[in-house]
């Protein structure tokens, strides 16, 4: 099936849900994790990114964690691309009921999407592990080394899901509800290898499953439409003027 079929599916849908991953933001200049030149292809000294981004490492070595986090995870200059803008436009039209994202970069909100379900949290939310006081990203970025709480001096951590940590039950429930309620599920920019997040798509029982990813995924064999191309290009062509 060719790319115009995506536009036809979207135009016939009334309750679209989008499920996306790192590939949605690569065209905004944010590297993904698992590609050949992604974050996980690098080493930080002798440490792998998976180790540094674990709960255990964060607690025991917050100084190293935050050096890596600021250098490799946060991209404050990134701007929404065509995929983000197209999804925001679909929500504005009332055709899209939710964006379920594995990304933590806030670009969907920056593009204008309101109902964004962030499975892995957001770099823009941070909190003190002692008293719970909340902080924005600026508190983390301006700190000299490890950010500490201005109220109690406790360790401030990002509100993101680290390795060894479970997804938030309430967030997962919202994602499942949105996927179950959709007549069309668009999966984009994800290789569907990160669990438990990737397993959520099994809750979809609607009419059309569209997969947009540069490389094959396990969902390709059950999809109504498969596009192995740029997600920004595919969604822009199907939605934007």
C-alpha positions in Angstrom: 0.0 0.0 0.0 1.2 3.5 -0.8 1.5 6.5 1.4 -1.8 8.1 0.3 -3.6 5.2 2.0 -2.5 6.6 5.3 -4.4 9.8 4.5 -7.5 7.7 3.6 -7.4 5.8 6.9 -7.0 8.9 8.9 -9.9 10.7 7.1 -12.2 7.7 7.8 -11.2 7.4 11.5 -13.0 9.1 14.4 -10.9 8.0 17.4 -7.2 7.7 16.5 -4.6 6.8 19.1 -0.9 7.3 18.3 1.8 5.2 20.0 5.3 6.5 19.4 8.9 6.1 20.3 12.3 7.7 19.9 12.1 7.7 16.1 9.5 10.4 16.3 12.1 12.8 17.7 15.2 11.9 15.7 14.2 14.3 13.0 14.2 17.0 15.6 17.9 16.3 16.3 17.4 14.0 19.3 19.3 10.7 18.8 17.5 7.5 19.5 18.9 4.8 21.7 19.4 1.6 19.7 20.4 2.5 16.2 24.0 2.2 15.0 24.7 5.8 16.0 22.3 6.0 18.9 23.0 6.7 22.5 23.5 3.0 23.4 26.2 2.6 20.7 28.4 4.9 22.9 30.3 4.3 26.1 30.7 6.8 28.9 34.1 5.9 30.1 33.8 2.2 30.8 30.1 2.4 31.7 27.3 1.6 29.4 24.3 4.0 29.1 22.0 1.2 30.5 24.1 1.1 33.7 24.2 4.8 34.1 20.4 5.2 33.6 19.6 2.6 36.2 18.0 3.3 39.6 20.9 1.7 41.4 23.5 3.8 39.7 21.5 7.0 40.1 21.3 6.5 43.9 25.0 5.5 44.3 26.6 7.8 41.7 24.2 10.8 41.1 27.2 13.0 40.1 28.1 10.7 37.1 24.4 10.2 36.3 23.8 13.9 36.0 26.9 14.5 33.9 25.6 11.9 31.4 22.0 13.0 31.7 22.8 16.7 30.8 25.2 15.7 28.0 23.3 12.9 26.3 19.6 13.0 27.3 18.5 16.7 27.5 18.2 18.6 24.2 16.7 22.0 25.1 17.2 23.3 21.6 15.1 20.6 19.9 12.0 21.8 18.1 8.8 19.8 17.0 9.0 18.3 13.6 6.3 17.4 11.0 5.2 14.3 12.9 4.6 16.3 16.1 2.8 19.0 14.3 0.6 16.6 12.3 -0.5 14.8 15.5 -1.3 18.1 17.2 -3.4 19.1 14.1 -5.3 15.8 14.3 -6.1 16.5 18.0 -7.2 20.0 17.1 -9.7 18.5 14.5 -11.0 16.1 17.1 -9.8 13.0 15.3 -7.1 12.0 17.7 -7.9 11.0 21.2 -4.4 10.6 22.7 -0.7 10.4 22.0 1.0 7.6 24.0 4.7 8.2 23.9 7.8 6.5 25.2 9.7 9.8 24.8 10.6 12.2 27.6 11.4 15.3 25.5 8.1 17.2 25.7 8.0 17.9 22.0 4.4 16.7 21.5 3.3 19.3 24.0 5.5 21.9 22.4 3.7 21.2 19.1 0.3 21.8 20.7 -0.9 18.3 21.7 -2.7 18.3 25.0 -3.6 14.7 25.7 -0.1 13.2 25.9 0.4 10.1 27.9 4.1 9.9 28.8 4.9 6.3 29.7 8.5 7.0 30.7 8.0 10.5 32.2 9.4 13.8 31.2 12.7 15.7 31.6 10.6 18.8 32.4 9.3 17.4 35.7 11.7 16.8 38.6 11.1 16.3 42.3 12.9 16.0 45.7 13.2 12.5 46.8 12.9 13.6 50.5 10.1 16.2 50.7 8.5 15.8 47.2 8.9 19.4 46.2 8.6 19.8 42.4 11.1 21.5 40.1 11.3 22.4 36.4 14.1 21.5 34.1 15.9 24.8 34.8 16.7 23.7 38.3 18.5 20.7 37.0 20.3 22.5 34.3 21.6 25.4 36.4 22.8 23.2 39.3 26.5 22.9 39.9 26.7 19.1 39.8 23.9 17.2 41.6 20.7 19.3 41.9 19.5 19.5 45.5 16.2 20.6 47.0 16.0 24.3 48.1 13.6 23.3 50.8 15.2 20.4 52.6 18.5 19.7 50.8 17.4 16.3 49.5 18.4 14.8 46.2 16.3 16.0 43.2 15.7 13.4 40.5 14.0 13.6 37.1 10.5 12.3 36.9 11.5 9.7 34.3 11.4 5.9 34.5 14.9 4.6 35.0 16.1 1.0 34.4 15.0 -1.3 37.3 11.9 0.9 37.9 8.3 0.0 36.9 6.0 2.1 34.8 3.4 4.1 36.7 0.2 2.1 37.1 -2.1 5.1 36.5 -0.2 6.2 33.4 -0.4 2.6 32.0 -4.1 2.4 32.7 -4.7 5.7 30.8 -2.7 4.4 27.9 -4.6 1.1 27.8 -7.9 2.9 27.9 -6.9 5.2 25.0 -5.7 2.3 22.9 -8.8 0.2 23.6 -11.1 3.1 22.7 -9.4 3.8 19.3 -10.8 2.8 16.0 -7.3 3.4 14.5 -3.9 2.9 16.1 -0.9 4.5 14.5 2.4 3.1 15.7 5.3 5.3 14.7 9.1 5.7 15.3 9.5 2.7 17.5 11.0 -0.7 17.0 8.6 -2.2 19.6 11.4 -3.9 21.6 11.1 -1.9 24.8 8.8 -3.7 27.3 6.5 -3.4 29.0 5.6 -0.3 27.0 5.6 -2.1 23.6 3.2 -4.8 24.9 0.5 -2.2 25.4 -0.5 -2.3 21.7 -2.0 -5.8 22.2 -5.0 -4.0 23.8 -5.9 -2.5 20.4 -9.0 -4.1 18.8 -10.1 -1.4 16.4 -10.3 -1.4 12.6 -7.0 -0.1 11.3 -3.4 -0.6 12.6 -0.8 1.6 10.8 2.9 1.1 11.4 5.3 3.8 10.4 8.9 3.0 11.1 12.1 2.9 9.1 12.9 -0.6 10.1 10.6 -3.6 10.4 8.7 -4.4 13.6 6.9 -7.4 14.9 3.6 -5.6 14.4 4.1 -5.3 10.6 2.6 -8.7 10.0 -0.7 -7.8 11.6 -0.9 -4.2 10.4 -3.4 -2.8 7.9 -0.7 -0.5 6.5 3.1 -0.6 6.9 5.3 2.4 5.9 9.1 2.0 6.1 9.9 5.6 5.8 10.3 8.9 7.7 7.4 9.3 10.1 7.6 13.1 9.8 7.3 12.8 6.1 4.5 10.2 6.2 2.3 12.1 8.8 3.0 15.5 7.2 1.9 14.3 3.8 -1.2 12.7 5.2 -2.3 15.4 7.5 -0.8 18.8 6.9 -1.7 21.2 4.0 
